[in-house]
């Protein structure tokens, strides 16, 4: 993460830490109260990692499942078709479509995360 002003990097980390701690507290409270743990949507980074950990496995020799550790990446998120035109109807160059697709995946994730947060 690149800081543009002194202390900006630390401020961004603190914001992320607060949101992470809020999520952990929410899951811990649900477990303590005996409520079902509502995992984040699979469209989010946290939800995609939970899905990978709980269901993402590879079949090894002899049909034995073999877990493969992984960091988050766009490949773990549900697929989304790359847009061919922007909001104004202008054709997006091929080189820019991947970036536009990732932006749409990020927007979709933020909306899903907010809906998940507000539902609980």
Backbone atoms as SQL, in Angstrom:
CREATE TABLE atoms (id INTEGER PRIMARY KEY, chain TEXT, resi INTEGER, resn TEXT, atom TEXT, x REAL, y REAL, z REAL);
INSERT INTO atoms VALUES
  (1, 'A', 1, 'UNK', 'N', 0.851, -1.165, 0.000),
  (2, 'A', 1, 'UNK', 'CA', 0.000, 0.000, 0.000),
  (3, 'A', 1, 'UNK', 'C', 0.896, 1.226, 0.000),
  (4, 'A', 2, 'UNK', 'N', 0.702, 2.116, -0.933),
  (5, 'A', 2, 'UNK', 'CA', 1.527, 3.301, -1.075),
  (6, 'A', 2, 'UNK', 'C', 0.887, 4.468, -0.338),
  (7, 'A', 3, 'UNK', 'N', 1.668, 5.116, 0.520),
  (8, 'A', 3, 'UNK', 'CA', 1.168, 6.270, 1.255),
  (9, 'A', 3, 'UNK', 'C', 1.482, 7.539, 0.474),
  (10, 'A', 4, 'UNK', 'N', 0.499, 8.406, 0.377),
  (11, 'A', 4, 'UNK', 'CA', 0.726, 9.675, -0.310),
  (12, 'A', 4, 'UNK', 'C', 1.002, 10.788, 0.681),
  (13, 'A', 5, 'UNK', 'N', 0.595, 10.603, 1.917),
  (14, 'A', 5, 'UNK', 'CA', 0.854, 11.586, 2.973),
  (15, 'A', 5, 'UNK', 'C', 1.429, 10.851, 4.171),
  (16, 'A', 6, 'UNK', 'N', 2.196, 11.533, 5.018),
  (17, 'A', 6, 'UNK', 'CA', 2.731, 10.874, 6.210),
  (18, 'A', 6, 'UNK', 'C', 1.596, 10.312, 7.071),
  (19, 'A', 7, 'UNK', 'N', 1.729, 9.079, 7.469),
  (20, 'A', 7, 'UNK', 'CA', 0.746, 8.447, 8.341),
  (21, 'A', 7, 'UNK', 'C', -0.462, 7.862, 7.631),
  (22, 'A', 8, 'UNK', 'N', -0.599, 8.083, 6.318),
  (23, 'A', 8, 'UNK', 'CA', -1.775, 7.579, 5.597),
  (24, 'A', 8, 'UNK', 'C', -1.808, 6.056, 5.573),
  (25, 'A', 9, 'UNK', 'N', -0.664, 5.437, 5.386),
  (26, 'A', 9, 'UNK', 'CA', -0.593, 3.979, 5.357),
  (27, 'A', 9, 'UNK', 'C', -1.075, 3.395, 6.675),
  (28, 'A', 10, 'UNK', 'N', -0.583, 3.971, 7.786),
  (29, 'A', 10, 'UNK', 'CA', -0.992, 3.477, 9.098),
  (30, 'A', 10, 'UNK', 'C', -2.491, 3.684, 9.316),
  (31, 'A', 11, 'UNK', 'N', -3.025, 4.801, 8.826),
  (32, 'A', 11, 'UNK', 'CA', -4.454, 5.075, 8.965),
  (33, 'A', 11, 'UNK', 'C', -5.283, 4.058, 8.192),
  (34, 'A', 12, 'UNK', 'N', -4.853, 3.710, 6.984),
  (35, 'A', 12, 'UNK', 'CA', -5.572, 2.706, 6.191),
  (36, 'A', 12, 'UNK', 'C', -5.544, 1.352, 6.876),
  (37, 'A', 13, 'UNK', 'N', -4.397, 0.981, 7.447),
  (38, 'A', 13, 'UNK', 'CA', -4.288, -0.292, 8.170),
  (39, 'A', 13, 'UNK', 'C', -5.228, -0.292, 9.377),
  (40, 'A', 14, 'UNK', 'N', -5.291, 0.807, 10.098),
  (41, 'A', 14, 'UNK', 'CA', -6.178, 0.881, 11.263),
  (42, 'A', 14, 'UNK', 'C', -7.636, 0.732, 10.847),
  (43, 'A', 15, 'UNK', 'N', -8.032, 1.341, 9.720),
  (44, 'A', 15, 'UNK', 'CA', -9.407, 1.192, 9.231),
  (45, 'A', 15, 'UNK', 'C', -9.707, -0.256, 8.890),
  (46, 'A', 16, 'UNK', 'N', -8.772, -0.909, 8.199),
  (47, 'A', 16, 'UNK', 'CA', -8.972, -2.316, 7.846),
  (48, 'A', 16, 'UNK', 'C', -9.032, -3.175, 9.094),
  (49, 'A', 17, 'UNK', 'N', -8.158, -2.887, 10.074),
  (50, 'A', 17, 'UNK', 'CA', -8.158, -3.651, 11.312),
  (51, 'A', 17, 'UNK', 'C', -9.479, -3.509, 12.052),
  (52, 'A', 18, 'UNK', 'N', -10.040, -2.312, 12.085),
  (53, 'A', 18, 'UNK', 'CA', -11.323, -2.108, 12.767),
  (54, 'A', 18, 'UNK', 'C', -12.426, -2.924, 12.110),
  (55, 'A', 19, 'UNK', 'N', -12.467, -2.917, 10.800),
  (56, 'A', 19, 'UNK', 'CA', -13.503, -3.683, 10.090),
  (57, 'A', 19, 'UNK', 'C', -13.311, -5.179, 10.303),
  (58, 'A', 20, 'UNK', 'N', -12.055, -5.633, 10.303),
  (59, 'A', 20, 'UNK', 'CA', -11.777, -7.044, 10.539),
  (60, 'A', 20, 'UNK', 'C', -12.194, -7.423, 11.953),
  (61, 'A', 21, 'UNK', 'N', -11.826, -6.601, 12.927),
  (62, 'A', 21, 'UNK', 'CA', -12.184, -6.882, 14.319),
  (63, 'A', 21, 'UNK', 'C', -13.703, -6.877, 14.487),
  (64, 'A', 22, 'UNK', 'N', -14.391, -5.952, 13.819),
  (65, 'A', 22, 'UNK', 'CA', -15.855, -5.909, 13.868),
  (66, 'A', 22, 'UNK', 'C', -16.453, -7.214, 13.341),
  (67, 'A', 23, 'UNK', 'N', -15.896, -7.724, 12.269),
  (68, 'A', 23, 'UNK', 'CA', -16.384, -8.975, 11.688),
  (69, 'A', 23, 'UNK', 'C', -16.122, -10.143, 12.626),
  (70, 'A', 24, 'UNK', 'N', -14.927, -10.194, 13.191),
  (71, 'A', 24, 'UNK', 'CA', -14.585, -11.277, 14.123),
  (72, 'A', 24, 'UNK', 'C', -15.488, -11.222, 15.350),
  (73, 'A', 25, 'UNK', 'N', -15.741, -10.035, 15.861),
  (74, 'A', 25, 'UNK', 'CA', -16.631, -9.892, 17.029),
  (75, 'A', 25, 'UNK', 'C', -18.035, -10.393, 16.698),
  (76, 'A', 26, 'UNK', 'N', -18.497, -10.054, 15.514),
  (77, 'A', 26, 'UNK', 'CA', -19.837, -10.477, 15.099),
  (78, 'A', 26, 'UNK', 'C', -19.934, -11.999, 15.027),
  (79, 'A', 27, 'UNK', 'N', -18.944, -12.630, 14.432),
  (80, 'A', 27, 'UNK', 'CA', -18.944, -14.092, 14.330),
  (81, 'A', 27, 'UNK', 'C', -18.794, -14.746, 15.703),
  (82, 'A', 28, 'UNK', 'N', -17.942, -14.177, 16.561),
  (83, 'A', 28, 'UNK', 'CA', -17.757, -14.724, 17.910),
  (84, 'A', 28, 'UNK', 'C', -19.034, -14.582, 18.736),
  (85, 'A', 29, 'UNK', 'N', -19.722, -13.439, 18.606),
  (86, 'A', 29, 'UNK', 'CA', -20.968, -13.230, 19.351),
  (87, 'A', 29, 'UNK', 'C', -22.035, -14.228, 18.907),
  (88, 'A', 30, 'UNK', 'N', -22.127, -14.466, 17.611),
  (89, 'A', 30, 'UNK', 'CA', -23.111, -15.436, 17.108),
  (90, 'A', 30, 'UNK', 'C', -22.813, -16.821, 17.653),
  (91, 'A', 31, 'UNK', 'N', -21.546, -17.182, 17.682),
  (92, 'A', 31, 'UNK', 'CA', -21.172, -18.498, 18.206),
  (93, 'A', 31, 'UNK', 'C', -21.487, -18.595, 19.696),
  (94, 'A', 32, 'UNK', 'N', -21.186, -17.553, 20.444),
  (95, 'A', 32, 'UNK', 'CA', -21.425, -17.536, 21.895),
  (96, 'A', 32, 'UNK', 'C', -22.911, -17.631, 22.207),
  (97, 'A', 33, 'UNK', 'N', -23.751, -16.989, 21.400),
  (98, 'A', 33, 'UNK', 'CA', -25.194, -16.994, 21.622),
  (99, 'A', 33, 'UNK', 'C', -25.875, -18.231, 21.055),
  (100, 'A', 34, 'UNK', 'N', -25.078, -19.095, 20.418),
  (101, 'A', 34, 'UNK', 'CA', -25.637, -20.308, 19.850),
  (102, 'A', 34, 'UNK', 'C', -26.392, -20.093, 18.555),
  (103, 'A', 35, 'UNK', 'N', -26.198, -18.947, 17.944),
  (104, 'A', 35, 'UNK', 'CA', -26.851, -18.649, 16.664),
  (105, 'A', 35, 'UNK', 'C', -26.000, -19.215, 15.536),
  (106, 'A', 36, 'UNK', 'N', -26.634, -19.546, 14.425),
  (107, 'A', 36, 'UNK', 'CA', -25.838, -20.044, 13.299),
  (108, 'A', 36, 'UNK', 'C', -24.890, -18.959, 12.802),
  (109, 'A', 37, 'UNK', 'N', -23.680, -19.367, 12.477),
  (110, 'A', 37, 'UNK', 'CA', -22.696, -18.418, 11.978),
  (111, 'A', 37, 'UNK', 'C', -22.991, -18.097, 10.526),
  (112, 'A', 38, 'UNK', 'N', -23.298, -16.868, 10.286),
  (113, 'A', 38, 'UNK', 'CA', -23.595, -16.399, 8.935),
  (114, 'A', 38, 'UNK', 'C', -22.284, -15.922, 8.318),
  (115, 'A', 39, 'UNK', 'N', -21.759, -16.699, 7.403),
  (116, 'A', 39, 'UNK', 'CA', -20.490, -16.323, 6.781),
  (117, 'A', 39, 'UNK', 'C', -20.728, -15.229, 5.745),
  (118, 'A', 40, 'UNK', 'N', -19.700, -14.433, 5.474),
  (119, 'A', 40, 'UNK', 'CA', -19.849, -13.379, 4.460),
  (120, 'A', 40, 'UNK', 'C', -20.181, -13.980, 3.093),
  (121, 'A', 41, 'UNK', 'N', -20.815, -13.214, 2.223),
  (122, 'A', 41, 'UNK', 'CA', -21.164, -13.709, 0.883),
  (123, 'A', 41, 'UNK', 'C', -19.926, -14.147, 0.107),
  (124, 'A', 42, 'UNK', 'N', -20.087, -15.113, -0.754),
  (125, 'A', 42, 'UNK', 'CA', -18.978, -15.662, -1.535),
  (126, 'A', 42, 'UNK', 'C', -18.432, -14.631, -2.526),
  (127, 'A', 43, 'UNK', 'N', -19.178, -13.565, -2.788),
  (128, 'A', 43, 'UNK', 'CA', -18.712, -12.512, -3.690),
  (129, 'A', 43, 'UNK', 'C', -17.661, -11.617, -3.038),
  (130, 'A', 44, 'UNK', 'N', -17.468, -11.758, -1.714),
  (131, 'A', 44, 'UNK', 'CA', -16.474, -10.965, -0.999),
  (132, 'A', 44, 'UNK', 'C', -15.199, -11.780, -0.809),
  (133, 'A', 45, 'UNK', 'N', -14.117, -11.092, -0.496),
  (134, 'A', 45, 'UNK', 'CA', -12.839, -11.775, -0.274),
  (135, 'A', 45, 'UNK', 'C', -12.943, -12.747, 0.901),
  (136, 'A', 46, 'UNK', 'N', -13.544, -12.287, 2.009),
  (137, 'A', 46, 'UNK', 'CA', -13.675, -13.163, 3.175),
  (138, 'A', 46, 'UNK', 'C', -14.538, -14.375, 2.868),
  (139, 'A', 47, 'UNK', 'N', -15.659, -14.151, 2.194),
  (140, 'A', 47, 'UNK', 'CA', -16.554, -15.251, 1.843),
  (141, 'A', 47, 'UNK', 'C', -15.908, -16.228, 0.874),
  (142, 'A', 48, 'UNK', 'N', -15.151, -15.705, -0.090),
  (143, 'A', 48, 'UNK', 'CA', -14.478, -16.578, -1.055),
  (144, 'A', 48, 'UNK', 'C', -13.429, -17.442, -0.366),
  (145, 'A', 49, 'UNK', 'N', -12.716, -16.859, 0.600),
  (146, 'A', 49, 'UNK', 'CA', -11.724, -17.651, 1.333),
  (147, 'A', 49, 'UNK', 'C', -12.384, -18.699, 2.214),
  (148, 'A', 50, 'UNK', 'N', -13.492, -18.346, 2.850),
  (149, 'A', 50, 'UNK', 'CA', -14.226, -19.337, 3.654),
  (150, 'A', 50, 'UNK', 'C', -14.697, -20.476, 2.760),
  (151, 'A', 51, 'UNK', 'N', -15.223, -20.141, 1.591),
  (152, 'A', 51, 'UNK', 'CA', -15.673, -21.160, 0.641),
  (153, 'A', 51, 'UNK', 'C', -14.514, -22.054, 0.203),
  (154, 'A', 52, 'UNK', 'N', -13.370, -21.445, -0.037),
  (155, 'A', 52, 'UNK', 'CA', -12.203, -22.224, -0.461),
  (156, 'A', 52, 'UNK', 'C', -11.735, -23.161, 0.658),
  (157, 'A', 53, 'UNK', 'N', -11.735, -22.644, 1.880),
  (158, 'A', 53, 'UNK', 'CA', -11.258, -23.453, 3.008),
  (159, 'A', 53, 'UNK', 'C', -12.222, -24.591, 3.313),
  (160, 'A', 54, 'UNK', 'N', -13.528, -24.307, 3.258),
  (161, 'A', 54, 'UNK', 'CA', -14.496, -25.329, 3.638),
  (162, 'A', 54, 'UNK', 'C', -14.900, -26.236, 2.489),
  (163, 'A', 55, 'UNK', 'N', -14.778, -25.776, 1.253),
  (164, 'A', 55, 'UNK', 'CA', -15.217, -26.607, 0.148),
  (165, 'A', 55, 'UNK', 'C', -14.236, -26.668, -1.002),
  (166, 'A', 56, 'UNK', 'N', -13.212, -25.825, -0.942),
  (167, 'A', 56, 'UNK', 'CA', -12.242, -25.795, -2.028),
  (168, 'A', 56, 'UNK', 'C', -11.157, -26.834, -1.821),
  (169, 'A', 57, 'UNK', 'N', -11.275, -27.943, -2.490),
  (170, 'A', 57, 'UNK', 'CA', -10.276, -28.995, -2.356),
  (171, 'A', 57, 'UNK', 'C', -10.029, -29.616, -3.724),
  (172, 'A', 58, 'UNK', 'N', -8.928, -30.264, -3.833),
  (173, 'A', 58, 'UNK', 'CA', -8.576, -30.950, -5.066),
  (174, 'A', 58, 'UNK', 'C', -8.583, -32.442, -4.812),
  (175, 'A', 59, 'UNK', 'N', -9.002, -33.179, -5.784),
  (176, 'A', 59, 'UNK', 'CA', -8.973, -34.634, -5.668),
  (177, 'A', 59, 'UNK', 'C', -7.550, -35.110, -5.926),
  (178, 'A', 60, 'UNK', 'N', -6.997, -35.809, -4.960),
  (179, 'A', 60, 'UNK', 'CA', -5.656, -36.359, -5.098),
  (180, 'A', 60, 'UNK', 'C', -5.715, -37.787, -5.589),
  (181, 'A', 61, 'UNK', 'N', -4.575, -38.473, -5.570),
  (182, 'A', 61, 'UNK', 'CA', -4.552, -39.874, -5.998),
  (183, 'A', 61, 'UNK', 'C', -5.461, -40.738, -5.122),
  (184, 'A', 62, 'UNK', 'N', -6.178, -41.622, -5.745),
  (185, 'A', 62, 'UNK', 'CA', -7.064, -42.526, -5.000),
  (186, 'A', 62, 'UNK', 'C', -8.318, -41.846, -4.489),
  (187, 'A', 63, 'UNK', 'N', -8.666, -40.664, -5.017),
  (188, 'A', 63, 'UNK', 'CA', -9.891, -39.982, -4.596),
  (189, 'A', 63, 'UNK', 'C', -9.770, -39.269, -3.262),
  (190, 'A', 64, 'UNK', 'N', -8.561, -39.164, -2.712),
  (191, 'A', 64, 'UNK', 'CA', -8.354, -38.483, -1.434),
  (192, 'A', 64, 'UNK', 'C', -8.315, -36.980, -1.694),
  (193, 'A', 65, 'UNK', 'N', -9.136, -36.229, -0.948),
  (194, 'A', 65, 'UNK', 'CA', -9.129, -34.778, -1.144),
  (195, 'A', 65, 'UNK', 'C', -7.877, -34.194, -0.505),
  (196, 'A', 66, 'UNK', 'N', -7.346, -33.190, -1.147),
  (197, 'A', 66, 'UNK', 'CA', -6.083, -32.603, -0.726),
  (198, 'A', 66, 'UNK', 'C', -6.263, -31.079, -0.691),
  (199, 'A', 67, 'UNK', 'N', -6.185, -30.483, 0.483),
  (200, 'A', 67, 'UNK', 'CA', -6.362, -29.049, 0.634),
  (201, 'A', 67, 'UNK', 'C', -5.158, -28.306, 0.073),
  (202, 'A', 68, 'UNK', 'N', -5.411, -27.231, -0.649),
  (203, 'A', 68, 'UNK', 'CA', -4.358, -26.388, -1.197),
  (204, 'A', 68, 'UNK', 'C', -4.497, -24.987, -0.601),
  (205, 'A', 69, 'UNK', 'N', -3.573, -24.572, 0.280),
  (206, 'A', 69, 'UNK', 'CA', -3.654, -23.217, 0.848),
  (207, 'A', 69, 'UNK', 'C', -3.569, -22.165, -0.255),
  (208, 'A', 70, 'UNK', 'N', -4.235, -21.051, -0.045),
  (209, 'A', 70, 'UNK', 'CA', -4.236, -20.009, -1.068),
  (210, 'A', 70, 'UNK', 'C', -4.532, -18.660, -0.436),
  (211, 'A', 71, 'UNK', 'N', -3.881, -17.635, -0.943),
  (212, 'A', 71, 'UNK', 'CA', -4.221, -16.262, -0.590),
  (213, 'A', 71, 'UNK', 'C', -5.371, -15.817, -1.484),
  (214, 'A', 72, 'UNK', 'N', -5.973, -14.701, -1.125),
  (215, 'A', 72, 'UNK', 'CA', -7.098, -14.208, -1.925),
  (216, 'A', 72, 'UNK', 'C', -6.603, -13.722, -3.286),
  (217, 'A', 73, 'UNK', 'N', -7.405, -13.998, -4.291),
  (218, 'A', 73, 'UNK', 'CA', -7.158, -13.476, -5.633),
  (219, 'A', 73, 'UNK', 'C', -8.496, -13.464, -6.363),
  (220, 'A', 74, 'UNK', 'N', -8.543, -12.772, -7.476),
  (221, 'A', 74, 'UNK', 'CA', -9.811, -12.646, -8.203),
  (222, 'A', 74, 'UNK', 'C', -10.316, -13.989, -8.722),
  (223, 'A', 75, 'UNK', 'N', -9.444, -14.966, -8.874),
  (224, 'A', 75, 'UNK', 'CA', -9.855, -16.279, -9.343),
  (225, 'A', 75, 'UNK', 'C', -10.731, -17.032, -8.352),
  (226, 'A', 76, 'UNK', 'N', -10.684, -16.659, -7.069),
  (227, 'A', 76, 'UNK', 'CA', -11.532, -17.299, -6.065),
  (228, 'A', 76, 'UNK', 'C', -12.961, -16.747, -6.074),
  (229, 'A', 77, 'UNK', 'N', -13.132, -15.566, -6.607),
  (230, 'A', 77, 'UNK', 'CA', -14.458, -14.947, -6.634),
  (231, 'A', 77, 'UNK', 'C', -15.292, -15.538, -7.766),
  (232, 'A', 78, 'UNK', 'N', -16.614, -15.540, -7.612),
  (233, 'A', 78, 'UNK', 'CA', -17.472, -16.031, -8.696),
  (234, 'A', 78, 'UNK', 'C', -17.202, -15.251, -9.985),
  (235, 'A', 79, 'UNK', 'N', -17.259, -15.927, -11.124),
  (236, 'A', 79, 'UNK', 'CA', -16.928, -15.258, -12.381),
  (237, 'A', 79, 'UNK', 'C', -17.898, -14.136, -12.741),
  (238, 'A', 80, 'UNK', 'N', -17.381, -13.217, -13.507),
  (239, 'A', 80, 'UNK', 'CA', -18.158, -12.090, -13.996),
  (240, 'A', 80, 'UNK', 'C', -17.626, -11.768, -15.386),
  (241, 'A', 81, 'UNK', 'N', -18.515, -11.578, -16.332),
  (242, 'A', 81, 'UNK', 'CA', -18.078, -11.302, -17.697),
  (243, 'A', 81, 'UNK', 'C', -17.484, -9.898, -17.782),
  (244, 'A', 82, 'UNK', 'N', -16.365, -9.783, -18.485),
  (245, 'A', 82, 'UNK', 'CA', -15.728, -8.481, -18.668),
  (246, 'A', 82, 'UNK', 'C', -16.621, -7.587, -19.509),
  (247, 'A', 83, 'UNK', 'N', -16.805, -6.345, -19.079),
  (248, 'A', 83, 'UNK', 'CA', -17.655, -5.442, -19.856),
  (249, 'A', 83, 'UNK', 'C', -17.001, -5.062, -21.183),
  (250, 'A', 84, 'UNK', 'N', -17.806, -4.886, -22.192),
  (251, 'A', 84, 'UNK', 'CA', -17.291, -4.506, -23.512),
  (252, 'A', 84, 'UNK', 'C', -17.431, -3.008, -23.752),
  (253, 'A', 85, 'UNK', 'N', -18.397, -2.387, -23.053),
  (254, 'A', 85, 'UNK', 'CA', -18.583, -0.934, -23.165),
  (255, 'A', 85, 'UNK', 'C', -18.707, -0.344, -21.764),
  (256, 'A', 86, 'UNK', 'N', -18.353, 0.934, -21.619),
  (257, 'A', 86, 'UNK', 'CA', -18.478, 1.589, -20.326),
  (258, 'A', 86, 'UNK', 'C', -19.888, 2.162, -20.136),
  (259, 'A', 87, 'UNK', 'N', -20.080, 2.909, -19.055),
  (260, 'A', 87, 'UNK', 'CA', -21.406, 3.451, -18.735),
  (261, 'A', 87, 'UNK', 'C', -21.930, 4.378, -19.826),
  (262, 'A', 88, 'UNK', 'N', -21.010, 5.055, -20.521),
  (263, 'A', 88, 'UNK', 'CA', -21.406, 5.999, -21.570),
  (264, 'A', 88, 'UNK', 'C', -21.627, 5.312, -22.915),
  (265, 'A', 89, 'UNK', 'N', -21.414, 3.997, -22.969),
  (266, 'A', 89, 'UNK', 'CA', -21.598, 3.255, -24.202),
  (267, 'A', 89, 'UNK', 'C', -20.375, 3.222, -25.100),
  (268, 'A', 90, 'UNK', 'N', -19.238, 3.720, -24.581),
  (269, 'A', 90, 'UNK', 'CA', -17.993, 3.734, -25.347),
  (270, 'A', 90, 'UNK', 'C', -17.304, 2.385, -25.196),
  (271, 'A', 91, 'UNK', 'N', -16.829, 1.833, -26.314),
  (272, 'A', 91, 'UNK', 'CA', -16.165, 0.532, -26.307),
  (273, 'A', 91, 'UNK', 'C', -14.883, 0.596, -25.467),
  (274, 'A', 92, 'UNK', 'N', -14.722, -0.394, -24.585),
  (275, 'A', 92, 'UNK', 'CA', -13.534, -0.475, -23.729),
  (276, 'A', 92, 'UNK', 'C', -12.458, -1.253, -24.479),
  (277, 'A', 93, 'UNK', 'N', -11.229, -0.697, -24.575),
  (278, 'A', 93, 'UNK', 'CA', -10.149, -1.431, -25.249),
  (279, 'A', 93, 'UNK', 'C', -9.869, -2.757, -24.543),
  (280, 'A', 94, 'UNK', 'N', -9.407, -3.737, -25.307),
  (281, 'A', 94, 'UNK', 'CA', -9.142, -5.080, -24.760),
  (282, 'A', 94, 'UNK', 'C', -8.231, -5.028, -23.534),
  (283, 'A', 95, 'UNK', 'N', -7.205, -4.201, -23.586),
  (284, 'A', 95, 'UNK', 'CA', -6.252, -4.123, -22.470),
  (285, 'A', 95, 'UNK', 'C', -6.897, -3.618, -21.190),
  (286, 'A', 96, 'UNK', 'N', -7.947, -2.838, -21.309),
  (287, 'A', 96, 'UNK', 'CA', -8.610, -2.246, -20.143),
  (288, 'A', 96, 'UNK', 'C', -9.760, -3.097, -19.608),
  (289, 'A', 97, 'UNK', 'N', -10.200, -4.093, -20.354),
  (290, 'A', 97, 'UNK', 'CA', -11.363, -4.890, -19.929),
  (291, 'A', 97, 'UNK', 'C', -11.106, -5.670, -18.649),
  (292, 'A', 98, 'UNK', 'N', -9.905, -6.189, -18.481),
  (293, 'A', 98, 'UNK', 'CA', -9.579, -6.924, -17.257),
  (294, 'A', 98, 'UNK', 'C', -9.675, -6.035, -16.033),
  (295, 'A', 99, 'UNK', 'N', -9.159, -4.825, -16.169),
  (296, 'A', 99, 'UNK', 'CA', -9.222, -3.869, -15.064),
  (297, 'A', 99, 'UNK', 'C', -10.675, -3.493, -14.773),
  (298, 'A', 100, 'UNK', 'N', -11.467, -3.292, -15.818),
  (299, 'A', 100, 'UNK', 'CA', -12.884, -2.952, -15.641),
  (300, 'A', 100, 'UNK', 'C', -13.631, -4.109, -14.972),
  (301, 'A', 101, 'UNK', 'N', -13.300, -5.326, -15.356),
  (302, 'A', 101, 'UNK', 'CA', -13.934, -6.507, -14.756),
  (303, 'A', 101, 'UNK', 'C', -13.615, -6.589, -13.264),
  (304, 'A', 102, 'UNK', 'N', -12.362, -6.368, -12.908),
  (305, 'A', 102, 'UNK', 'CA', -11.973, -6.408, -11.496),
  (306, 'A', 102, 'UNK', 'C', -12.660, -5.302, -10.706),
  (307, 'A', 103, 'UNK', 'N', -12.815, -4.146, -11.320),
  (308, 'A', 103, 'UNK', 'CA', -13.523, -3.049, -10.651),
  (309, 'A', 103, 'UNK', 'C', -14.974, -3.441, -10.393),
  (310, 'A', 104, 'UNK', 'N', -15.639, -4.039, -11.387),
  (311, 'A', 104, 'UNK', 'CA', -17.023, -4.481, -11.196),
  (312, 'A', 104, 'UNK', 'C', -17.121, -5.566, -10.125),
  (313, 'A', 105, 'UNK', 'N', -16.144, -6.462, -10.077),
  (314, 'A', 105, 'UNK', 'CA', -16.136, -7.498, -9.036),
  (315, 'A', 105, 'UNK', 'C', -15.983, -6.857, -7.655),
  (316, 'A', 106, 'UNK', 'N', -15.176, -5.808, -7.575),
  (317, 'A', 106, 'UNK', 'CA', -14.985, -5.101, -6.307),
  (318, 'A', 106, 'UNK', 'C', -16.263, -4.387, -5.878),
  (319, 'A', 107, 'UNK', 'N', -16.926, -3.737, -6.826),
  (320, 'A', 107, 'UNK', 'CA', -18.185, -3.046, -6.520),
  (321, 'A', 107, 'UNK', 'C', -19.228, -4.060, -6.053),
  (322, 'A', 108, 'UNK', 'N', -19.311, -5.192, -6.748),
  (323, 'A', 108, 'UNK', 'CA', -20.252, -6.253, -6.370),
  (324, 'A', 108, 'UNK', 'C', -19.943, -6.759, -4.956),
  (325, 'A', 109, 'UNK', 'N', -18.664, -6.916, -4.634),
  (326, 'A', 109, 'UNK', 'CA', -18.259, -7.396, -3.310),
  (327, 'A', 109, 'UNK', 'C', -18.628, -6.402, -2.217),
  (328, 'A', 110, 'UNK', 'N', -18.413, -5.128, -2.474),
  (329, 'A', 110, 'UNK', 'CA', -18.738, -4.106, -1.470),
  (330, 'A', 110, 'UNK', 'C', -20.240, -4.096, -1.200),
  (331, 'A', 111, 'UNK', 'N', -21.049, -4.171, -2.240),
  (332, 'A', 111, 'UNK', 'CA', -22.510, -4.205, -2.067),
  (333, 'A', 111, 'UNK', 'C', -22.934, -5.439, -1.279),
  (334, 'A', 112, 'UNK', 'N', -22.351, -6.595, -1.600),
  (335, 'A', 112, 'UNK', 'CA', -22.693, -7.843, -0.900),
  (336, 'A', 112, 'UNK', 'C', -22.270, -7.774, 0.564),
  (337, 'A', 113, 'UNK', 'N', -21.107, -7.203, 0.834),
  (338, 'A', 113, 'UNK', 'CA', -20.615, -7.112, 2.193),
  (339, 'A', 113, 'UNK', 'C', -21.489, -6.168, 3.027),
  (340, 'A', 114, 'UNK', 'N', -21.891, -5.045, 2.436),
  (341, 'A', 114, 'UNK', 'CA', -22.769, -4.114, 3.145),
  (342, 'A', 114, 'UNK', 'C', -24.125, -4.750, 3.441),
  (343, 'A', 115, 'UNK', 'N', -24.673, -5.489, 2.484),
  (344, 'A', 115, 'UNK', 'CA', -25.954, -6.168, 2.699),
  (345, 'A', 115, 'UNK', 'C', -25.829, -7.216, 3.797),
  (346, 'A', 116, 'UNK', 'N', -24.710, -7.949, 3.811),
  (347, 'A', 116, 'UNK', 'CA', -24.467, -8.958, 4.842),
  (348, 'A', 116, 'UNK', 'C', -24.338, -8.301, 6.211),
  (349, 'A', 117, 'UNK', 'N', -23.601, -7.199, 6.258),
  (350, 'A', 117, 'UNK', 'CA', -23.409, -6.477, 7.514),
  (351, 'A', 117, 'UNK', 'C', -24.728, -5.937, 8.050),
  (352, 'A', 118, 'UNK', 'N', -25.540, -5.354, 7.174),
  (353, 'A', 118, 'UNK', 'CA', -26.792, -4.748, 7.596),
  (354, 'A', 118, 'UNK', 'C', -27.850, -5.789, 7.966),
  (355, 'A', 119, 'UNK', 'N', -27.737, -7.002, 7.419),
  (356, 'A', 119, 'UNK', 'CA', -28.718, -8.049, 7.719),
  (357, 'A', 119, 'UNK', 'C', -28.534, -8.605, 9.119),
  (358, 'A', 120, 'UNK', 'N', -27.330, -8.515, 9.646),
  (359, 'A', 120, 'UNK', 'CA', -27.061, -9.122, 10.953),
  (360, 'A', 120, 'UNK', 'C', -27.081, -8.174, 12.023);
